[in-house]
Amino acid sequence: MAITSLSFVHIFPLASGEAAADSLEEGIKLFQFAEQLGYNAGYIRTRHLQHAPAAPAVLQAAIGQRTTKIEIGNACIVGQYENPFNLAEEISLAAALSRGRLRPGLAISPPQGFEAGQEALFYGAGWRDEDYSRDRLNLIRELVGGRKVHLDLSKFKPGGRSSQLKESEEIKDTSPTPTGINAGLFSDQVEPHWPGLAENFWLSSTSVGSATWAAENRWHIINANMFHGPKSLGLTASTTFDEAQSLQGAAYREHAAPGFTGKLAHGRVIVPTDVATSEQAAKYRAYLDERTPRTLAPIDNGDDYFYIRKDSVASIQAILDDLGGDPAFAYADELAVLLPFTFAFEDYLQILEQVATRLAPELGWRPNSLSLGDRLQSAPALV
């Protein structure tokens, strides 16, 4: 097992009211700290109707302005909430502000979880006619990638919609272009366009099916400490989580589109305890004790099983032993550290530091050393 990339996943827990600004500032500082440690990427958990950020591109743009090297991802944007065209515009703008350091991460499912009759409030009156398949995600990626969208510029010629405007000498169009008022402002694709960004889209995957789709459609994947699959895969109540998730990695590599070498980020809750204070150690143990019961056996849903992995809350050596015995790691390029939702800022700093300086190097990782000057020199120009 050799990990060449290191990342973390953070929910940005928000305090209430005006104190939310301080919460966001802490999260941005966490990205800055991770960058100093050489992390390759950080992912924002995108959540709706929770005490966490729900506007991913806005937060990505803010992080991009305060960092220079680290890639900024999502884990993940839920596509059913998003208008594809509008999201493509927001992602493209955040990409330009971060000079291309974006990893748009998406997933999708049909509307669910709302009280009866509330779907229209969140999705619009025509929500039943919307496409909630992964084709919606491909559309977002295509728009970011430069898919042509042609406006009917005749609407802006004299006699069209623009003829209703009252022109003054100051705003009258005097340009030689034949298409009318301000025609030079129009583009036939989402702007600003960042070449190559469409090749860095990530799917949040928790199954063999989603991993197969990602491989066939040229998406990178990030997985987590959850997995579900049909019993037809040979899964049983005695199958371990790691054994089950290794099927996902195998499917991703097996079904890769011709010429596509996808990246697989392996998500694990990791909390090293070596340098924890007595108060932190007690908190970490309580956290593990509360979450462990749900990991002891898979949930039987009739035709399939749902597995949750036990968190790695232990010494560095014990965590290395745990990860070393995980067969799913054989398919991964990246270790993604899933930060607990309820810890303090100081705890997050400690976890990131211990992973980067003591754990990840034992897995083959080396810190990211690409400087801002190197990145600017190699960055594609905006078009």
C-alpha positions in Angstrom: 0.0 0.0 0.0 1.5 3.4 -1.1 -0.4 6.6 -0.7 0.7 9.4 -2.9 -1.9 12.0 -1.9 -3.2 13.2 1.4 -6.4 15.1 2.1 -9.0 15.8 4.8 -12.8 16.2 4.9 -14.4 18.9 7.1 -18.0 19.8 7.8 -17.2 23.4 8.9 -19.6 23.2 11.9 -21.3 26.5 12.3 -22.2 28.4 15.5 -25.5 30.2 15.6 -26.2 33.7 14.4 -23.3 36.1 13.9 -20.9 33.7 15.5 -21.1 31.6 12.3 -18.6 34.1 10.8 -16.0 33.0 13.4 -16.8 29.3 12.6 -16.1 29.9 9.0 -12.9 31.7 9.8 -11.7 28.7 11.8 -12.4 26.4 8.9 -10.5 28.6 6.5 -7.6 28.6 8.9 -7.7 24.9 9.0 -7.2 24.8 5.2 -4.3 27.2 5.6 -2.7 25.0 8.3 -3.2 21.8 6.2 -1.5 23.6 3.3 1.5 24.4 5.5 1.7 20.7 6.4 1.8 19.8 2.7 -1.7 18.3 2.4 -2.7 17.9 -1.3 -6.4 18.7 -0.8 -9.2 19.4 1.6 -12.8 18.7 1.0 -15.8 20.6 2.3 -18.9 18.6 3.4 -21.9 20.3 1.8 -25.0 20.1 4.0 -28.5 21.5 3.8 -30.7 22.4 6.7 -27.9 21.7 9.1 -25.5 23.8 11.1 -23.0 23.6 8.2 -22.3 25.5 4.9 -24.7 24.9 2.1 -23.2 27.1 -0.6 -20.0 25.2 -1.6 -18.7 27.4 -4.3 -18.9 30.5 -2.2 -16.8 28.9 0.5 -14.4 27.4 -2.0 -13.8 30.9 -3.5 -13.1 32.3 0.0 -10.6 29.5 0.8 -9.0 29.9 -2.6 -8.3 33.6 -1.8 -6.5 32.6 1.4 -4.4 29.6 0.1 -2.0 29.1 -2.7 -1.3 25.3 -3.1 -3.9 23.1 -1.6 -6.7 21.8 -3.8 -10.2 22.6 -2.6 -12.9 19.9 -3.0 -16.5 19.0 -2.0 -17.6 15.8 -0.4 -20.1 16.4 -1.7 -22.5 18.7 -3.5 -25.9 17.0 -3.7 -27.0 17.5 -7.3 -30.8 17.3 -6.7 -30.7 20.7 -5.0 -28.7 22.4 -7.8 -29.7 24.1 -11.0 -27.0 22.7 -13.3 -26.4 25.9 -15.2 -26.1 28.1 -12.1 -23.9 25.6 -10.3 -21.6 25.4 -13.3 -21.3 29.2 -13.3 -20.5 29.2 -9.5 -17.9 26.3 -9.8 -16.3 28.1 -12.8 -16.0 31.4 -10.9 -14.5 29.6 -7.8 -12.0 27.8 -10.0 -10.8 31.1 -11.5 -10.5 32.7 -8.0 -8.4 29.7 -6.9 -6.5 29.5 -10.1 -7.8 26.1 -11.0 -7.3 24.4 -7.6 -10.9 23.0 -7.5 -12.1 19.4 -7.1 -15.8 19.6 -7.6 -17.3 16.6 -5.8 -20.9 15.6 -6.5 -23.5 13.0 -5.8 -27.3 12.8 -6.5 -30.4 11.0 -5.4 -34.2 11.6 -5.8 -35.8 14.1 -3.4 -36.2 12.6 0.0 -36.4 13.3 3.7 -38.9 16.2 3.5 -42.4 16.2 5.0 -45.1 15.4 2.5 -45.9 18.4 0.2 -42.6 20.3 0.9 -40.7 19.1 -2.1 -42.0 21.9 -4.3 -40.7 24.4 -1.8 -37.1 23.3 -2.3 -37.1 21.9 -5.8 -39.7 24.1 -7.6 -43.2 23.3 -8.7 -42.0 21.0 -11.5 -39.8 18.8 -9.4 -41.4 15.6 -10.4 -40.3 16.2 -14.0 -36.6 16.9 -13.1 -33.8 14.5 -14.0 -32.3 13.1 -10.8 -30.1 10.6 -12.5 -26.3 10.9 -12.7 -26.9 12.4 -16.2 -27.6 15.6 -14.3 -24.1 15.5 -12.9 -22.5 14.9 -16.3 -24.5 17.9 -17.6 -22.9 20.1 -14.8 -19.5 18.8 -15.8 -20.1 19.4 -19.5 -21.2 23.0 -18.9 -18.0 23.6 -16.8 -16.0 22.0 -19.5 -17.2 24.4 -22.2 -20.3 22.9 -23.7 -21.7 25.4 -26.1 -24.8 27.3 -25.1 -26.0 29.7 -27.8 -28.1 32.8 -27.1 -30.4 34.2 -29.8 -28.6 37.6 -30.1 -31.4 38.8 -32.5 -33.3 39.4 -29.3 -30.8 42.2 -28.6 -30.9 43.9 -32.0 -33.1 47.0 -32.7 -36.6 45.7 -33.0 -35.9 42.9 -30.5 -36.0 43.1 -26.7 -33.4 45.8 -26.6 -35.5 48.2 -28.6 -37.6 48.7 -25.5 -34.6 50.4 -23.8 -34.3 54.2 -24.0 -30.9 54.9 -25.3 -29.0 58.1 -24.4 -25.9 59.4 -26.1 -23.8 57.9 -23.2 -25.0 54.3 -23.6 -25.8 54.1 -27.3 -24.0 51.2 -29.0 -21.5 52.5 -31.5 -19.5 49.4 -31.9 -18.9 47.9 -35.4 -20.2 44.5 -34.4 -23.4 43.4 -36.2 -25.1 41.8 -33.3 -26.3 44.8 -31.4 -26.0 46.4 -28.0 -23.0 45.1 -25.9 -22.6 42.1 -28.2 -19.0 41.8 -27.2 -20.0 40.8 -23.7 -21.7 37.6 -24.8 -20.1 34.1 -24.8 -21.3 30.8 -26.0 -20.1 28.9 -22.9 -20.1 29.3 -19.1 -17.6 31.9 -18.0 -15.0 32.2 -16.8 -13.9 29.0 -18.4 -10.9 27.2 -16.8 -9.5 24.6 -19.2 -9.0 21.1 -17.7 -11.3 21.6 -14.8 -13.9 19.2 -16.2 -11.3 16.4 -15.9 -11.0 16.9 -12.1 -14.6 16.1 -11.1 -15.1 13.7 -8.2 -18.1 11.4 -7.4 -18.9 10.5 -3.8 -19.2 6.8 -4.0 -20.6 4.3 -1.5 -21.3 1.3 -3.8 -20.0 -0.9 -6.6 -22.6 0.6 -8.9 -21.6 4.2 -8.3 -17.9 3.3 -8.6 -18.5 1.5 -11.9 -20.4 4.5 -13.3 -17.6 6.8 -12.2 -15.0 4.7 -14.0 -17.0 4.4 -17.2 -17.7 8.2 -17.2 -14.2 9.4 -16.2 -14.9 10.6 -12.8 -12.5 10.3 -9.9 -14.1 9.0 -6.7 -13.9 9.6 -2.9 -15.4 7.0 -0.7 -16.2 7.1 3.0 -16.7 4.9 6.0 -20.1 3.7 4.6 -20.8 1.1 2.0 -23.9 -0.6 0.7 -24.3 -3.4 -1.8 -26.7 -6.1 -3.0 -26.4 -9.6 -1.5 -25.9 -10.8 -5.1 -22.3 -9.6 -4.8 -21.8 -12.4 -2.3 -22.1 -10.1 0.7 -23.2 -11.7 4.0 -23.6 -10.7 7.6 -20.1 -11.9 8.3 -18.5 -10.0 5.5 -16.3 -7.3 7.0 -16.6 -3.7 5.9 -13.1 -3.7 4.4 -13.9 -6.8 2.4 -17.1 -5.3 1.1 -15.5 -2.0 0.2 -12.6 -3.7 -1.6 -15.3 -4.8 -4.2 -15.9 -1.1 -4.9 -12.2 -0.4 -5.6 -11.9 -3.5 -7.8 -14.9 -2.4 -9.8 -13.6 1.1 -10.2 -10.2 -0.1 -11.6 -11.8 -2.9 -13.7 -14.3 -0.6 -15.5 -12.1 2.4 -16.2 -12.8 4.0 -19.6 -10.1 3.6 -22.2 -7.1 5.8 -21.4 -8.6 7.0 -18.1 -6.5 6.6 -14.9 -8.9 7.6 -12.1 -8.0 8.7 -8.7 -9.5 7.0 -5.7 -9.5 8.9 -2.3 -10.0 6.5 0.6 -12.0 8.1 3.4 -11.4 7.1 7.0 -12.2 8.6 10.4 -8.7 8.8 12.0 -8.0 10.3 15.4 -4.4 9.7 16.7 -4.2 9.7 20.5 -0.4 9.7 21.1 -0.1 13.4 22.1 -3.7 13.9 23.3 -4.2 15.6 26.7 -6.1 13.6 29.3 -9.2 15.7 28.5 -8.8 15.1 24.8 -8.2 11.3 25.3 -11.4 11.1 27.3 -13.4 12.9 24.7 -11.9 10.7 21.9 -12.8 7.5 23.8 -16.3 8.7 24.4 -16.7 9.5 20.7 -15.5 6.1 19.7 -17.7 4.3 22.3 -20.8 6.1 21.1 -20.2 5.3 17.4 -18.9 1.7 17.7 -22.1 -0.2 18.2 -23.4 0.7 14.7 -20.3 -0.8 13.2 -20.6 -4.3 14.8 -22.9 -5.8 12.2 -24.2 -4.7 8.8 -27.8 -3.5 8.5 -29.9 -6.1 6.6 -32.2 -4.3 4.1 -33.6 -7.4 2.5 -31.8 -7.5 -0.8 -28.7 -5.7 0.3 -26.5 -4.9 3.3 -25.4 -1.5 4.6 -22.0 -1.4 6.3 -20.3 1.2 8.5 -16.6 1.0 9.4 -15.3 1.4 12.9 -13.4 4.6 13.5 -9.6 4.5 13.9 -9.2 6.2 17.3 -5.9 4.9 18.6 -2.1 5.3 18.6 -0.3 6.0 15.4 1.1 2.4 15.3 -2.4 0.9 16.0 -3.8 3.0 13.2 -1.0 1.9 10.8 -1.8 -1.7 11.7 -5.5 -1.2 11.1 -5.0 0.5 7.7 -2.3 -2.0 6.7 -4.8 -4.8 7.0 -7.5 -3.1 4.9 -7.7 -4.8 1.4 -9.6 -1.8 0.0 -6.5 0.3 0.3 -4.9 -1.7 -2.5 -7.0 0.4 -5.0 -6.5 3.8 -3.4 -4.1 6.7 -4.3 -5.2 9.0 -1.5 -5.9 8.9 2.2 -8.8 11.3 3.0 -9.0 11.9 6.8 -12.7 12.3 7.8 -12.7 14.8 10.7 -15.4 14.2 13.4 -18.2 16.7 13.3 -18.2 17.7 17.0 -14.6 18.2 18.0 -12.9 21.6 18.8 -10.7 23.6 16.5 -7.6 22.6 18.5 -8.5 18.9 18.1 -8.7 19.3 14.3 -5.2 21.0 14.3 -3.8 18.1 16.3 -5.3 15.4 14.1 -4.1 17.0 10.9 -0.6 17.6 12.3 -0.2 14.0 13.6 -1.5 12.5 10.4 0.8 14.6 8.2 4.0 14.3 10.3 3.8 10.8 11.7 1.1 8.6 10.0 1.0 9.4 6.3 4.8 9.3 5.7 4.7 5.7 6.9 2.2 5.0 4.1 4.5 6.4 1.4 3.2 10.0 1.3 5.4 13.0 0.8 4.2 16.6 1.5 3.0 18.7 -1.4 5.7 21.2 -2.2 4.3 22.9 -5.3 4.9 26.6 -4.9 2.5 29.4 -6.0 5.1 30.5 -8.6 5.2 26.9 -10.0 1.4 26.8 -10.1 1.0 30.1 -11.9 3.7 29.2 -14.4 1.9 26.0 -15.3 -1.7 27.2 -15.0 -3.7 27.5 -18.1 -4.8 30.9 -19.3 -8.5 31.9 -18.9 -10.4 32.1 -22.2 
